[in-house]
Amino acid sequence: MTVDYGDDGAPQVTFVPDHEAPDESLPIEMTAATIDPASAMLTLMETLANTGRCDATVKVFDGKRRYNLLSRHAGEVELVATKYAPYAGPATECRVRFERLAGFREGRMAQRYPDEIVLYLAPLFNDAPPTPVRMHASNLFGILRLHLVAWRGLTPSKIDGASTPQ
């Protein structure tokens, strides 16, 4: 799937293969003035970098679903490195809820989408923007945990909040 935003701010969605497309597209009034999920993450990172807090509402369209991300600042924490999560150091905890607006499954399968994601962001070196270093969410299938293990020139032994890129 590819989502391209034109000059008018309206997304154009292309599905490959075509059968992946939803039966009905969402109305333009619902998808205009939105951003894609990757840009939504960058928006949260930028908000934290500019304000010192991750309080934000972001309008998102992923090509099929329309939702708002409601992020709230949950404080500063000190993360400890583990076997799976090499980052250790200060981080900002952000709690991100999904306000589901359209395109989501109903019934039991609605539980496949997490209600909240706990996101930890930290600058990996001086003057770096806050970067997601850990993420936790639960859904119908279980618990999802993501950990940053490398970042262009940084290896797990160098992901410690005080490293400089190589």
Backbone torsions as a table, in degrees:
resi	resn	phi	psi	omega
1	MET	NA	138.9	175.9
2	THR	-126.6	132.7	175.5
3	VAL	-116.5	118.1	177.0
4	ASP	-114.8	131.6	177.7
5	TYR	-99.8	123.0	179.4
6	GLY	-79.8	178.8	179.6
7	ASP	-61.1	-26.3	179.8
8	ASP	-82.9	-1.8	178.9
9	GLY	84.0	0.7	-180.0
10	ALA	-88.2	131.4	179.6
11	PRO	-78.4	140.1	172.5
12	GLN	-111.7	124.0	-174.9
13	VAL	-111.6	131.7	175.8
14	THR	-120.4	129.3	179.7
15	PHE	-109.7	132.3	175.5
16	VAL	-131.6	114.0	-0.6
17	PRO	-75.0	162.0	-175.7
18	ASP	-57.1	-32.8	-175.9
19	HIS	-67.1	-9.9	176.7
20	GLU	-76.0	-14.8	-178.6
21	ALA	-66.8	146.1	176.4
22	PRO	-66.7	158.5	179.6
23	ASP	-61.7	-36.6	179.3
24	GLU	-131.8	134.5	176.3
25	SER	-77.6	153.3	175.9
26	LEU	-75.5	148.9	179.9
27	PRO	-64.1	147.1	-177.6
28	ILE	-57.5	-33.0	179.3
29	GLU	-61.3	-27.6	-178.1
30	MET	-84.9	-30.1	-173.8
31	THR	-100.5	-16.2	178.3
32	ALA	-66.1	150.7	178.1
33	ALA	63.1	33.6	175.4
34	THR	-114.5	175.0	173.3
35	ILE	-133.7	164.5	179.8
36	ASP	-78.6	165.1	-177.2
37	PRO	-59.2	-38.8	179.5
38	ALA	-65.5	-41.3	177.5
39	SER	-66.3	-31.3	176.9
40	ALA	-63.3	-41.6	177.5
41	MET	-63.3	-43.7	178.0
42	LEU	-62.6	-35.1	177.2
43	THR	-63.4	-43.0	177.8
44	LEU	-63.8	-41.1	178.5
45	MET	-62.5	-44.3	-179.4
46	GLU	-66.4	-40.2	178.2
47	THR	-60.0	-46.1	178.7
48	LEU	-63.3	-42.9	-179.7
49	ALA	-62.8	-38.6	-175.4
50	ASN	-83.7	-29.8	-173.5
51	THR	-116.0	-15.1	-175.8
52	GLY	80.5	3.9	179.3
53	ARG	-137.4	158.5	-179.8
54	CYS	-110.9	32.7	176.8
55	ASP	-79.5	117.2	-178.3
56	ALA	-162.6	154.4	168.4
57	THR	-121.4	123.7	-176.1
58	VAL	-123.4	125.9	179.1
59	LYS	-85.3	120.4	-172.3
60	VAL	-124.0	140.3	170.4
61	PHE	-132.0	121.9	-176.4
62	ASP	-101.5	13.4	-179.3
63	GLY	103.0	-26.0	177.7
64	LYS	-127.2	-38.7	-172.4
65	ARG	-116.0	147.8	176.6
66	ARG	-118.1	125.8	-179.5
67	TYR	-151.6	163.7	171.5
68	ASN	-109.0	139.2	169.9
69	LEU	-95.5	124.5	-179.9
70	LEU	-111.5	101.7	-175.8
71	SER	-101.7	137.3	175.9
72	ARG	-131.4	144.8	-180.0
73	HIS	-72.5	126.1	-178.8
74	ALA	-113.2	6.1	174.6
75	GLY	110.6	-179.5	-179.3
76	GLU	-102.4	140.6	-179.7
77	VAL	-134.2	162.8	175.0
78	GLU	-111.9	111.0	-179.4
79	LEU	-86.4	142.7	178.3
80	VAL	-107.5	136.5	178.7
81	ALA	-66.7	145.5	174.5
82	THR	-130.4	179.2	177.6
83	LYS	-57.6	-35.2	-176.5
84	TYR	-99.8	-20.3	-174.8
85	ALA	-123.8	92.4	-172.6
86	PRO	-73.2	-18.5	-178.9
87	TYR	-69.2	133.0	173.6
88	ALA	-132.8	133.9	177.7
89	GLY	142.8	-171.0	-178.0
90	PRO	-70.8	145.2	178.1
91	ALA	-150.2	158.8	174.6
92	THR	-101.5	129.3	177.4
93	GLU	-93.0	125.0	177.0
94	CYS	-119.5	134.5	177.3
95	ARG	-108.2	120.7	-173.9
96	VAL	-114.8	118.6	176.3
97	ARG	-101.6	155.0	177.0
98	PHE	-105.0	124.1	170.8
99	GLU	-99.5	100.4	-175.5
100	ARG	-77.3	123.7	-177.1
101	LEU	-109.5	-40.4	-177.8
102	ALA	-164.3	152.5	173.9
103	GLY	88.9	3.9	-178.1
104	PHE	-93.4	151.0	176.4
105	ARG	-68.5	155.9	-179.7
106	GLU	-107.5	173.9	175.4
107	GLY	68.5	-148.9	-176.7
108	ARG	-59.6	-36.7	-178.1
109	MET	-68.6	-12.9	174.8
110	ALA	-63.6	-24.1	-179.8
111	GLN	-74.4	-4.3	177.3
112	ARG	-70.6	-19.4	179.2
113	TYR	-94.6	131.1	179.5
114	PRO	-67.9	148.5	175.8
115	ASP	-77.5	-32.4	-176.5
116	GLU	-149.4	145.9	172.7
117	ILE	-117.6	133.0	173.5
118	VAL	-98.7	121.2	-174.0
119	LEU	-119.7	134.5	177.4
120	TYR	-115.1	124.8	-179.0
121	LEU	-120.5	142.8	179.6
122	ALA	-153.5	145.4	172.1
123	PRO	-73.1	132.5	-176.4
124	LEU	-83.6	-17.4	175.1
125	PHE	-159.1	169.8	-177.4
126	ASN	-53.6	136.7	177.9
127	ASP	66.7	9.9	176.0
128	ALA	-85.2	149.2	176.2
129	PRO	-71.3	157.4	175.5
130	PRO	-60.2	130.3	-175.9
131	THR	-121.3	140.4	176.9
132	PRO	-61.8	123.9	178.3
133	VAL	-111.8	-21.3	175.8
134	ARG	-151.9	153.7	176.9
135	MET	-150.4	140.2	178.9
136	HIS	-134.2	137.4	175.3
137	ALA	-153.3	155.7	176.0
138	SER	-126.1	144.7	174.9
139	ASN	-148.4	-167.8	-179.2
140	LEU	-54.5	-32.9	-174.3
141	PHE	-89.8	-13.8	179.7
142	GLY	139.7	-150.8	-177.0
143	ILE	-106.6	133.5	177.1
144	LEU	-108.6	127.7	176.8
145	ARG	-130.1	127.1	175.9
146	LEU	-118.8	139.1	-179.4
147	HIS	-133.3	134.6	173.8
148	LEU	-72.6	124.6	-179.7
149	VAL	-116.1	-15.1	176.6
150	ALA	-159.2	153.9	179.3
151	TRP	-153.7	108.5	178.8
152	ARG	12.8	92.0	177.1
153	GLY	90.8	-9.4	177.7
154	LEU	-109.5	133.0	177.6
155	THR	-107.2	168.7	-178.8
156	PRO	-51.6	-37.5	-179.2
157	SER	-70.9	-14.1	-179.4
158	LYS	-107.3	-3.4	177.1
159	ILE	-83.8	84.0	-176.8
160	ASP	-136.7	14.0	177.2
161	GLY	81.7	-17.2	-179.2
162	ALA	-118.7	4.1	-177.6
163	SER	-76.1	161.2	170.9
164	THR	-117.7	147.6	-177.8
165	PRO	-66.3	153.5	-179.2
166	GLN	-90.8	NA	NA
